[in-house]
Amino acid sequence: MLKESYLSQISNNQSFQQLVRPFSSQDIIKDAEFCIRRDGILFNVDGYYHPLGKIIGTALYSPDSRGNKQIFGVTYRKTTLYPDTYEPIPYSERGKNFRKIDPELDQEKANAFPFTYEQILPTDEFVGHIPSEHAYRCASEQLIGDPSQMQADLEDLSHLLDVNLSSFAVGLTGALALGQINDYHDLDIVFHGDLKQNRELADKIRDLVLNEPDRRLSEGGKSWLIRFFNRNGASNGMLMCCFFGYRNLKDAPLQKFAMKIVESDLEINASVSDATHALYTPTVVLLHDVRTRHIEGRDTRERLPDNLPLIIYHTGTRGELNSNDRVWAHGTLVEIITPNISYPAIVVIEREGVRNETPPWPNYYLRQKI
């Protein structure tokens, strides 16, 4: 914990009081929600698997007088970006940054794979969480400020994509979920639909950015297929960052599982045969024509089984892979163990560990492969 608790300051903020809900035994913690630790650090929830009594996520915002973000009346900084940029700090370098904030947050050596770069903390260290759908209701009902800008942006999204937002359980994450409804750099919206709805909407966003280059976003060394500028594009549009969640949580492919490492250093090329779960965290696609390039430092040309899952346990590849794409991956061969079945899979936890080798446009990636 931080030496100084900021909870007393932020808990007096009106938006905090509207948005933050105490935990209850009925709560289902969802991907991309915020949790607030007792010292004021804000955590972003990752994925749908959480050990009993614990939360897996990332310490995203820390109180810091040198920061540039006002949240609940206190100055914060984003821990995962280099100062005053939108450039992400590589996962492998974040531990030293976390140690400066609170040594407990550097869990790289303590956590089991694939949670090497995550934080796993007991729920009793948190005062509550901000459910994304609850944040959207608070914003829509004018409980945290004037929603007119948000409503205009969402109306434009609805028009551009020809989508009826009422058919989804809509949520907010990012700045708006933290009460910044009148001053936001981008609108982070969460669509909770069934698998078919989510895929159809993601395909519409993909078609939009394919056909209208001015709407494209390049950030963090790559472009995005599920983020776009609304209105007339990048010149005067708002950046719309789209997240997808499971309306029916039984659809999530990884909820209760363990992993056993088989080979810790594996590089492959393959084709995507099924991208149903490519929109979520973790990102999961099925592969065929899987051929190794090296295993544990040895050059090989082995062929692995078809329908092999590729599991990307970070947020940076959501929406990037589609059926029939060729993909390169550098990760770990594991055995996934669930209550009902065990099966092999390739797991990637490094941000630069996956590439679409049939990118949708030139210069989609701005960095070299690792």
Buried (B, 14 or more C-beta within 10 A) or exposed (E): EBEEBBBEBBBEBEBBBBBBBEBEEEBEBBBBBBBBBBBBBBBBBBBBBBEEEBBBBBBBBBBBEEBEBEBBBBBBBBBBBEEEEEEBBEBBEBBEBBEEBBEBBBBBEEBEBBBBBBBBBEBEBBBBBBBBBBBBBBBBEEBBBEBEBBEEBBEBBEEBBEBEBEEBBBBBBBBBBBBBBEEBEBBBBBBBBBBEBBBEBBBEBBEBBEEBEEBBBEBBBBBBBBBBBBBEBBEEBBBBBBBBBBBEEEBBBBBEBEBEEBEEEBBBBBBBBBBBBBBBBBBBBBBBEBEBBBBEEEEBEEEBEEEBBBBBBBBBBBBBBBEEBBBBBBBBBBEBBEEEEEEBBBBBBBBBBBBBEBBBEEEBBEEEEE
